[in-house]
Amino acid sequence: MLKRLIFATALFAASASAQQNTDISGAEFSTGKADARLAALAKQAAAEGKRLVITAPADWHKALSAKLRAGGHADVVLRDGFYENVLVRVEDKAEEPKPATEKVTARPVAKAVAAAPAPAAVVREATPAPVKSAPVVASPAPVAAAPSVAAVPVALPPASAPASKPTAATPVVDVDAIHTRLEQSLNSGRSARGTLAVASLQSGDTIYVDAPVRAVVRREGLKPELYWLDGDLDLRRTELKVLADSRYQVMSSIRGEGSLRSEFDTSRVLNVHVPADSAPVRAALERKINEGRTISDALAADKLRSGDIIYTSAAAAVVVRREGADLHRYWLDGTIDLRQSGVQADGANKFRIVSDTLR
């Protein structure tokens, strides 16, 4: 019984050290009373190699990022929340899998070939060269004659594969040279401050693309700062606005799978209905949009009005409508063209209704 108690205590301690939750009220955040706690959490996460997963209203994200940077450059993941509070979770980063080491072993047939004598020359001497003009008929060997060389079993090496055509070598990209060039042109020769995760991009950031390198310029105070973008980002997403060749402006935070700009998206007409009670998409959207609580009401597509927000998935959509101080959630039922002017993309799989007249 004592051993079980010790084991359970150790397990609980390990779980508590791997993940830590902090809840900050809206009043503490807006008055600045939580600034020191947020900076301390960022400093702790950066020192321990952990990351901060923060859930808060979307319009708080920019202020949150500034408060966290006061404590250190921690890895931060920002998520949209519907409640006037800030939930901070400190968790371990997932370890990258180590590449498997390939063990090369010699083929047994190669050993047999190496160990055998080299009879290939004897066979070539005993076998006349083939004549194409007429078939060669071998004469039978005399009975009293010594055994011929051809009667001795010989292990011939396997025929070598035909030599393949040389392929053009893949050009090597000098990433360090690209970094130096971008630091000269974008940051007056000063080194970049570090890396920036895709999820940490903010509205107003500018992305510069040079071969595989992606640089982010962010204005902080009176001067711009340079970062290297870490992670995969589809440059066709709706959150990015094309400014020039290889230059993009971030219009909103990058979240989830996202949607593509209209010139790349071939299907922007949404046709959805209320999902079945047992449908996986229903549970997923209720967990994401309504904290896991059941959404029981439906709203016809022709009843949408300005201010409504639509959250979409592959097979269903949820409408969030503010009425006074309350937020109501409905399953969207019907068809709506998301390309019309009365609908604006507002992040990944998120659309805002800006007109009462829709088609």
C-alpha positions, 0 to 999 in steps of 0.5 A: 500500500505504501509503494502504491501511494509513493508511485501515485505521488510521483506520478502526480508531481510529474504531471504537475511539472509538465503542465501548469495552468494560470487563470487571469481575470479580465479585470486583472488583465485590463488594469495591468495587475497581471503584467508581472505574472505574464512576464514571469510565466514567459521568463519561466517558459523560455528558461525551461524550454517549454511553451505557453498555450494562451486562450483569450479573446482575439482582440487581446492577443496583440497586448498579450504578446507585448506583455509576454515579450517583457519576460523573454522570448518564449514559444507562445501559442495564442488561441481565440476565446469567448470569455473575458479572461486569460487562461495560460497553460505551460506545457512541454514541447513535443520532442522531434523524432530522431532519425533512424540510423540505417545499418548497412550489412554486406550481402552474402552473395558478395562474400561468395563471389569474393571467396570463389576463385576467378574462373571467368578467364578460363571460361572465356578461353574455353567458350568460342565467341558466338558467330551470328552468320551460322549456329555453332554445333558443339562436338561431343567430348571423347570418352577417354579425354580428361574432363573439360573445363566447362564441366567444372561448376563455376559460380559466375558473378551476377551481371552488373546493372546498366549504368544509369545516366548521370542526373543533374545535381540539386543546387545547394542554397546558401541560407547563411548568405540569404540571411546576411542579405536580408539583414542588410536590406531589411535591418540595416545590417543588424542581426535578427532577434530570433525566430517567430512561430507561425502561430505568433504572427500578428496583424501588421507583420510583413513577410519577405520571401527569399528562396526557402527563407522567410523573414518577418518585419514587425514594428515594435515601438519606433523601430522595426524588428527582424525575425526568421519565420519558423514553420510551414505557411501557405502563402495563398491563405486569406490572412495574407495580403499580397503587397508585391512580388515575394512580399506579404502583409499579415491581416489577422492571426494564423489559426488552424487549416485556414482557407485560400484567397479567392484566386486560389479557392475553387469552392467558396459557396457554403452549403451546410445543415444541422449535423446529426447528434452523433456526428463527429463534426458536431462534437468537434465544433461544440468543443471548439466554439462552445466549450464542449456544451451542446448547441441546440438551436439552428439559424437559416442562412437567409436570417444572417445579419451584420455582426454575426460570425460564422465558424466553418468546417468541412460539413457544418458551420456555427453562427455566433451572435452577440445580443447585448452582453450575451453570446448565442450560438446556432447551427447554420442551415442553408447556403451562402456565397462567402465571396460576396461583399457582405462577407469578410474573411476574419481568420482561418475558417472564420467569416464576419457578416458586415451587411444585412443584405446578402444573397 
